[in-house]
Amino acid sequence: MKRKPPRGTLVRYEARIVEVLGEARGQRIMIRSIHADGSERLTAVKLNSLRALDDQLF
């Protein structure tokens, strides 16, 4: 991704589909993800680590 995605956008981060919450410090974006144990986590990740979703989610 070259531009910061708007809040609420679904993107791919590693093996998970996550929701963008907003901008963090520098080139980082705050994301919300649900992990295998069911816990919700908020994380700041680098913009370069996010990938746009394909046409198919699953």
Secondary structure as the mmCIF struct_conf table of DSSP 4:
data_model
#
loop_
_struct_conf.conf_type_id
_struct_conf.id
_struct_conf.beg_label_comp_id
_struct_conf.beg_label_asym_id
_struct_conf.beg_label_seq_id
_struct_conf.end_label_comp_id
_struct_conf.end_label_asym_id
_struct_conf.end_label_seq_id
BEND BEND1 ARG A 3 ARG A 3
HELX_LH_PP_P HELX_LH_PP_P1 LYS A 4 PRO A 6
TURN_TY1_P TURN_TY1_P1 ARG A 7 GLY A 8
STRN STRN1 LEU A 10 TYR A 13
TURN_TY1_P TURN_TY1_P2 GLU A 14 ALA A 15
STRN STRN2 ARG A 16 GLU A 23
BEND BEND2 ARG A 25 ARG A 25
TURN_TY1_P TURN_TY1_P3 GLY A 26 GLN A 27
STRN STRN3 ARG A 28 ILE A 34
TURN_TY1_P TURN_TY1_P4 ALA A 36 ASP A 37
BEND BEND3 GLY A 38 GLY A 38
STRN STRN4 GLU A 40 LYS A 46
HELX_RH_3T_P HELX_RH_3T_P1 LEU A 47 SER A 49
STRN STRN5 LEU A 50 ARG A 51
BEND BEND4 ASP A 55 ASP A 55
#
